[in-house]
């Protein structure tokens, strides 16, 4: 849980910094970002499944 809180605080800090510098936020649109994260997670699960399948 500590990792989640630290990641959230880092994200908030970066968001504030970028807004103060009047730069575009370094994040994809919300839906594309969420779909990308889900894709990475599903890909990791599929990779683990494939490793277990070929390992015997």
MIDOSE-1310 file (N, C-alpha, C; in nm, 2 decimals, decimal comma, always signed):
residues 56
xxxx	+0,08/-0,12/+0,00/+0,00/+0,00/+0,00/+0,09/+0,13/+0,00; +0,20/+0,12/+0,06/+0,29/+0,23/+0,07/+0,34/+0,27/-0,07; +0,36/+0,17/-0,16/+0,40/+0,20/-0,30/+0,29/+0,28/-0,37; +0,16/+0,24/-0,35/+0,05/+0,31/-0,41/+0,04/+0,45/-0,37
xxxx	+0,06/+0,48/-0,24/+0,06/+0,62/-0,19/+0,17/+0,70/-0,25; +0,29/+0,64/-0,25/+0,41/+0,71/-0,30/+0,39/+0,74/-0,45; +0,33/+0,65/-0,53/+0,31/+0,67/-0,67/+0,21/+0,78/-0,69; +0,10/+0,78/-0,61/+0,00/+0,89/-0,61/+0,06/+1,02/-0,58
xxxx	+0,14/+1,03/-0,48/+0,20/+1,16/-0,44/+0,30/+1,21/-0,55; +0,38/+1,12/-0,61/+0,47/+1,15/-0,72/+0,39/+1,21/-0,83; +0,28/+1,14/-0,87/+0,19/+1,19/-0,98/+0,13/+1,32/-0,95; +0,09/+1,35/-0,83/+0,03/+1,48/-0,79/+0,14/+1,59/-0,81
xxxx	+0,26/+1,56/-0,76/+0,37/+1,65/-0,76/+0,40/+1,69/-0,91; +0,41/+1,58/-0,99/+0,44/+1,61/-1,13/+0,33/+1,69/-1,20; +0,21/+1,66/-1,17/+0,09/+1,73/-1,23/+0,10/+1,88/-1,19; +0,12/+1,91/-1,06/+0,13/+2,05/-1,02/+0,25/+2,12/-1,09
xxxx	+0,36/+2,05/-1,09/+0,48/+2,11/-1,15/+0,46/+2,14/-1,30; +0,40/+2,05/-1,37/+0,37/+2,08/-1,52/+0,27/+2,19/-1,53; +0,17/+2,20/-1,45/+0,07/+2,31/-1,46/+0,13/+2,44/-1,43; +0,22/+2,44/-1,33/+0,29/+2,57/-1,29/+0,38/+2,61/-1,40
xxxx	+0,44/+2,52/-1,48/+0,53/+2,55/-1,59/+0,46/+2,57/-1,72; +0,32/+2,56/-1,71/+0,23/+2,57/-1,83/+0,27/+2,48/-1,94; +0,30/+2,35/-1,90/+0,33/+2,25/-2,00/+0,21/+2,15/-2,01; +0,19/+2,08/-2,12/+0,09/+1,98/-2,12/+0,12/+1,87/-2,03
xxxx	+0,01/+1,81/-1,97/+0,03/+1,70/-1,88/+0,09/+1,58/-1,95; +0,19/+1,52/-1,89/+0,26/+1,40/-1,95/+0,18/+1,27/-1,93; +0,06/+1,27/-1,97/-0,03/+1,15/-1,95/-0,11/+1,14/-2,07; -0,15/+1,01/-2,11/-0,24/+0,99/-2,22/-0,38/+1,03/-2,18
xxxx	-0,47/+1,04/-2,27/-0,61/+1,06/-2,24/-0,65/+0,95/-2,14; -0,75/+0,98/-2,06/-0,79/+0,89/-1,95/-0,82/+0,75/-2,00; -0,91/+0,73/-2,09/-0,95/+0,60/-2,14/-0,83/+0,52/-2,20; -0,75/+0,59/-2,28/-0,64/+0,53/-2,34/-0,54/+0,48/-2,24
xxxx	-0,52/+0,56/-2,14/-0,42/+0,53/-2,03/-0,47/+0,41/-1,95; -0,60/+0,40/-1,92/-0,65/+0,29/-1,84/-0,64/+0,16/-1,93; -0,68/+0,17/-2,05/-0,67/+0,05/-2,14/-0,53/+0,01/-2,16; -0,43/+0,10/-2,17/-0,29/+0,06/-2,17/-0,24/-0,01/-2,05
xxxx	-0,28/+0,04/-1,94/-0,25/-0,03/-1,81/-0,31/-0,17/-1,80; -0,43/-0,18/-1,84/-0,50/-0,31/-1,84/-0,43/-0,41/-1,94; -0,39/-0,35/-2,05/-0,32/-0,43/-2,15/-0,18/-0,48/-2,10; -0,11/-0,40/-2,03/+0,02/-0,44/-1,97/+0,00/-0,55/-1,87
xxxx	-0,10/-0,53/-1,79/-0,13/-0,63/-1,68/-0,17/-0,77/-1,75; -0,26/-0,76/-1,84/-0,31/-0,89/-1,91/-0,19/-0,95/-1,99; -0,10/-0,87/-2,05/+0,01/-0,93/-2,11/+0,11/-0,99/-2,01; +0,12/-0,94/-1,90/+0,20/-1,00/-1,79/+0,15/-1,13/-1,75
xxxx	+0,01/-1,14/-1,73/-0,05/-1,26/-1,70/-0,03/-1,37/-1,81; -0,05/-1,33/-1,93/-0,04/-1,42/-2,04/+0,11/-1,47/-2,05; +0,21/-1,38/-2,03/+0,34/-1,42/-2,03/+0,37/-1,52/-1,92; +0,32/-1,50/-1,80/+0,34/-1,60/-1,69/+0,28/-1,73/-1,73
xxxx	+0,16/-1,73/-1,79/+0,09/-1,85/-1,82/+0,17/-1,93/-1,93; +0,22/-1,86/-2,03/+0,30/-1,92/-2,13/+0,43/-1,98/-2,07; +0,49/-1,91/-1,98/+0,61/-1,97/-1,91/+0,58/-2,09/-1,84; +0,47/-2,09/-1,77/+0,43/-2,21/-1,69/+0,40/-2,33/-1,78
xxxx	+0,33/-2,30/-1,90/+0,29/-2,40/-1,99/+0,41/-2,47/-2,05; +0,52/-2,39/-2,09/+0,63/-2,45/-2,15/+0,73/-2,51/-2,05; +0,73/-2,47/-1,93/+0,82/-2,52/-1,83/+0,78/-2,66/-1,79; +0,66/-2,69/-1,81/+0,62/-2,83/-1,78/+0,54/-2,84/-1,66
